[in-house]
Amino acid sequence: MEQFLQQMASGLANGAIYACVALALVMIFVSTDHINFAQGEMAMFSTYLSWQLMTWGANFWVAFVAAVLLSFVLGVVIERVVLRPLHTAPVLSIVVVFIGLLAICNSVAGAIWSYLLKEFPSPFPKTDFGIPGLIGPHQLGVVVITLLVLTALFVFFRYTPLGLAMRAAAQNPQMARLVGVRVDWMLALGWGLAAAVGAVAGIMVAHIVYLDPNMMGGILLYAFASALVGGISNPGGAVAGGFIVGVLENLVAYLGSQLEKTTGVYIIGNGEKLTVALIIVIFVLTVKPAGLFGRVVVKRV
Amino acid sequence: MAALLEVKGLKAFYGQTQALHDVGFDIEAGGITTLLGANGAGKTTTLRAICNMVRTEGSVRFDGAEIRGRATEEVVRLSIAHIPEGRGTFTTLTVEENLRIAAYTRRDRAGIAADLDRVFSYFPRLKERVQQQAGTLSGGEQQMLAIARALMLKPRLMLLDEPSFGLAPLIVQEIFRIMRRINQEDKVSMLLVEQNAALALDLADHAYVLETGRVVMSGPSSVVKNDENVRKSYLGY
């Protein structure tokens, strides 16, 4: 039982990370209809920025805030410089640009910081934090920080004029222009926010998976699965999807290990976690294409 | 007195296709002007051209300043409110959010609150539905929302594209009554595009008739109304 609860708790911690990256994907998807395949690598790059600041002597939280802000600026710049000229380009060209961005982030990070695994510190106190036997200090910290970030974003989008303008621009860009919203800037802001949220996820997960240029590859797949489970056009759904996928993969690993104990045969376990995520993607796409919380878009023709 | 909006030699293009050839007209401050014409004459395109939503050539002057070629959102910020055909509702936002988004460019909180009260006095029905998702409103309510939203911009000029489209006659009458009140009480000038020519000529004080992207006739509504060709082509008697 204790092991089960531990697995669930660590599933929530992983889920929090997936939720952040999934939210970043959804933020860009709702306003542009594109999945940013480079989201994970951008987050990885941000994590390196924070690591660099820490090796220069910055305190963890200073480096954290600075890296998140830098990522925001980088996100805005990428949209304005790289994607702006492609606004009317066909989808495939944009996909190629995303893959290019992915490769560039990856190889630039590798060139600057090398491909060797690096240890990444945890900012949370080893004692007095976490619940012994249930959830470790870093895992609890990850859940708390991501929940804070998600709440802040929710408040921003729900209650501020700028958040409202961004939602309006995503929902109906032409009409948003007709009420004076500078839609192009809203897109760039969305990119900035997505990059910042991704940075939070990267910096939080680096202590668990270690820092290296390929650290976000698997996580992006999980996040994609989360976004699809929740409904790719629904930010709240993507967050819920993140937690669902996180818990589900640990549940599968746990049940697998129990099965192995009782039957002595290894059927499914830790090694198959990623497979499970991909099965979820395919399953959702076949059975409920709009996701658990997504709305089916009906177009009048 | 110079006109509020002066359009001269306006051409508009969709890709290679030219939709407007040399359209010109003036809108007097405080008046209601209507554009009449058959389907495809270029009425909607004219409104879109004023807001730079299509590629244009020629001249559009608002309050004496050239605005042709300025980005749509910058034209709107000069206090020109465009209510597009199909009403342009933000369907996933609430009624209140649909109204607040139009005040996004304004910083006078007290003025915004006062204007919200004012539009609710014009459209009490919207007040009852203030927290409802705008996509769930009826067609008439969405048209009211579109006009209310335009008012939140504190416009000097309103461009209305077929406000009567798809609505029951009673609702249309109500909406046209409110448009007249907005024109008189809020001093908002209007450019009205309407299929229902009789209705439009009753409301407007000036009319222009478009045919295949050109102005073929213009004058005070009372004169245009009695023109034989207009009667035969657009009024049906």
Interface residues (C-beta under 8 A of the other chain):
Chain A: P161 L164 A165 R167 A168 Q171 N172 Q174 M175 A176 R177 L178 V179 G180 V181 R182 V183
Chain B: C51 M53 A71 T72 E73 V76 R77 A81 H82 P84 G88 T89 F90 T91 T92 L93 E97 R100 I101 A102 A103 Y104 T105 R149 L153
